[in-house]
Amino acid sequence: MVERIVESFFHKVGEKLVDYAHDKVNDMRNLKLDSTTLEKTFKSLCAIASDVEDKIKEAENRSGKKKRKREVEDWLKQVQLIQSDFLQLENELVSRGFISRFLGRFSDGGRVAKMSERVNELVEQSRHFGNDVMLNVYETRGEALLTTEMFGEAFEENLEMIWELVVSDKVSSVGIHGMGGVGKTSLMKHIHNRLLGGTPDCAVSWVTVSQVFSIKKLQDEIARAICLKLSDESDIDKRAAELSAAVSIRKSIVLILDDVWENINLEKVGYPLHVEGYRLIITTRSLKVCHQIGCKRLVEVKTLHNDEAWDLFKITLGQETAIPPEVEEIAMSMVKMCDGLPLGIITLAGSMRGETAIHVWRNALTELKKSFMGQDDMVDQVFKVLKYSFDRLFPNHQQGKRKGYTNLQLCFLYCALYPEDCKIPRKELVRKFISEELVDRGKSMKAQFDEGHSMLDKLVSVCLLESTRHQMDGDSVKMHDLMRAMALKITEGRSMIRAGHYTMEEFPNEEEWSEDLENVSLIQNSIKSVPFEMSPNCPKLSILLLRENPLNFLPESFFSRMHALCTLDLSKTRITKLPNSVSDLKSLKALLLGECRELVCVPYLGKLKALRELNLSYSGIRKVPQGAEKLLNMKRLLLNGANYLKILPRGLLLNLSNLQLLLLPHQIQTPVEEIERLKQLEEFEGSVKDACDFSHFIRSRQSRVHGTFYTIEVRLTYDRFSRRRNQVLLHLCDLKKGDEKNVTMSAQDILVFRHCEGLSNCLADDFSRLDDPRCLKLLKIYNSRGIECMFTYEHIKASKTFESKFSSLEKILLQDLPDFMGLIHRREIGSAVVPAPPTSAQAAFSSLKYLTICKCNKMKKLGLPASEFPNLEIICVQYCDEIQEIIEIADGTRREDAGAPVVSLPRLRHLYLIRLPRLTSICKATMICDSINIIHVEECQALKKLSLNFPVGPNHTLHGGSYQCSPPPSLEEIWIPEEEREWWESLEWEHPIHSHLIQPFLRFWD
């Protein structure tokens, strides 16, 4: 709608400008130029706003616990105001004589200039959003951390001692100290998680400080932990005041600073001490640091006793590795060499897992003793144990090319290129392993991903890496400080690794760039430029990582003596152009420029014959770099999000016949006739002209050796590439028009309709277009008219096997469907309603796990018979004005002894009911939900009862006539807005004791 307004407006203005009075020609030309610039910028703003709204919708539908960030909400309102201005201009435009008045008003710059300024400001503001546009409502309480089982009497004693100190009002600060690898962080993770579960009114913030430290970085980390967006103010004192004001409004907060290396002036940071309700806990290797910070109580974490160390070793080794009697003495000798240090014991056990032959154990002990010769310092001993485990990473893996290391060892060493304590997303690491050719490059890309993940699994299984989670990217790995220190020691002299948390501002001096350097990592710093005419002499340099710096300049001479460079990563920098010397990097295999939004100029690339990967996604380029058609070995080309790129040179893809991954921006129509020649293509994202081109694309992929994972955009729209699942997105399509009604949508995992016309009243009728509907896993429908239901009971009667068409669906998301009346609709005949047939042999939605319904305002009943949804795990219904009931009672529903009907949802874990003003009943029966964890109810004022099942004891009554029952066994939390506490207290219960039993699970939030 907005784009049509924009195009109509500027088209008419442009026509009138040409014919306007001769004496204002120059003014008009300037105005037309300004108008054209505004048009482009405004369209870009609209596209960004659309993406932001999609992210918000997706996050809101995934969980009822999220809300929009205030800055994002305000930004969207400003965009709406500008859109309203355009609507007003459109109305004025059609009025008689408007153009004359319009030009007179605008000839001095007027509203066009002001509007351009506003649009540019909004575009600039959006760049700070990133992917994080939502705020977790309960995020200030933190989220549970992954923990490991702890051993030893001292652990239990320390755990209880620290807990008592934290919950008491007498101690404001606690210092946990002990040597590296002794288990301080692991101990505090248990405390952190216990605080989350046992202190509902207390905010819990965990910040990893690490060796690379600055006041500004610590302020940012604390702010992030309490969901505060600190200003870009450079003065740390002003930032401290801002942080202190935000912290002070909380009644109670526990701040955990993990891995502190030096004294921290917390008043300078902005965190108040000695205030009632505030607690500070630090972990550090230095007792001196505890005293400097002023910790009121100290707890030392000591190494394990011999028996405890032996027990830890055996458990880590695993039951699958039974230690033969003749091996036990050897193993115990190896454990003693770890001197009770848990990290050393765990790592050593991981490296010996699966070994049972006595000669292997004897040799292992000999090698370990050899490495310990002449080493008395405990730190050196620890490194020797860790290095021994690293040295064993050779079986069943191909030799690498660098210094004789195996590819698995090189994968481990690559992790050290990331900052200390960094949670590295697994999928990102695997992509790096592929770029560095640490996996078999002759395999398909899917097989390479599998191999890369297997390598990470191996490194985790031998305890050289830790499994963890990244908030945005999911499964991740992390290196322990000592592991990273060991990796840096192994590559000493050949690596310069100063990856930090935006603490380094000056580029390393040229003298520090030695001739022996092979790897340089300066990622995540604050470097803005490289000194003019700098030319490091690094003939062996293979990897150069400068990503995530505000870097805006590289001198022409910089790459002139780096002829062995294979990987150059400048992603997320502010570079505007690359020096021409990049054209001579003939060994370059990966040129990574993703999210270089200010990048405009890329030099000639035709000489980079070795290039395998070119990433220009979300960059500012206006055209494909010259010479790209000569990159015959290219396997991965990423142009998605390059919104200023208008043309893909004809024939380009015909020359890139080895492409495995191709991502194109939404505004470029895919040349399907070229795509079908790409025999090796495995992943694709792009737009096609219409549904017929889509069908042509599908047919071209069906005979390929490798299956293609794709995101197809039919018509112009944009959506994120799915995680290795085939996705079809139909946008602004009339599915009853012309050839589009005959298009066959081949088997895919994800099917999305947006703003589509011509959908059948019953969606089941449209499923006839799918070659095999049983492949469909995820169905999303947004803003589309016509659809009233998924299917009717008449369909079941008409076809015994009909329900199998939906039996594969795992997720359904329906939003903004003005005609939708329910999932399974009962057609009315006169005043009667067609009854539901008995439960089918195979449940119609037997695989469905996640169901989200949003803004379907015609729907009065969801039409959710529990018998048809045996595996449903999450139900989210929100913003539906007319809905009155969620779950229906089917004929033949079983009953309790007293005759009350009962329905069972055996796998239901989460129930979200949000802003349903007419909802009177979740279910007119007692719901047995033995797996329910979370219930979130918000703005459902007409709801009078929660139909939960409270299991009764062996006898219904006890002495004195009291009623014996218990809450749902898996229940963890019930979330209610604080302002609705009175409504909650007015709810009706089958028995008064039910209300009492629910109390411990209640969470009221502001």
Helices and strands as residue ranges (DSSP letters): H 2-19, G 22-24, H 25-62, E 66-68, H 70-93, H 98-106, H 110-126, E 134-136, G 139-141, H 153-167, E 173-177, H 184-198, E 203-208, H 215-225, H 236-248, E 253-260, H 266-269, E 278-284, H 287-293, E 297-300, H 306-317, H 325-336, H 342-352, H 358-372, H 378-391, H 407-415, E 424-425, H 426-435, H 445-461, E 466-470, E 474-478, H 481-490, E 495-497, G 510-512, E 519-521, E 543-545, E 567-569, G 580-584, E 590-592, E 613-615, G 628-630, E 636-638, H 652-655, E 661-663, H 672-675, E 683-688, H 691-701, E 709-714, E 727-731, G 738-742, E 750-754, G 763-769, G 773-775, E 778-782, E 789-792, H 793-798, G 802-805, E 811-815, E 822-825, E 828-829, E 832-833, E 850-854, E 861-865, G 866-868, E 874-878, E 885-888, E 902-904, E 910-914, E 921-923, E 926-928, E 934-938, E 952-957, G 959-961, E 963-965, E 973-977, G 978-980, H 981-985, H 992-998, G 999-1001, E 1002-1005
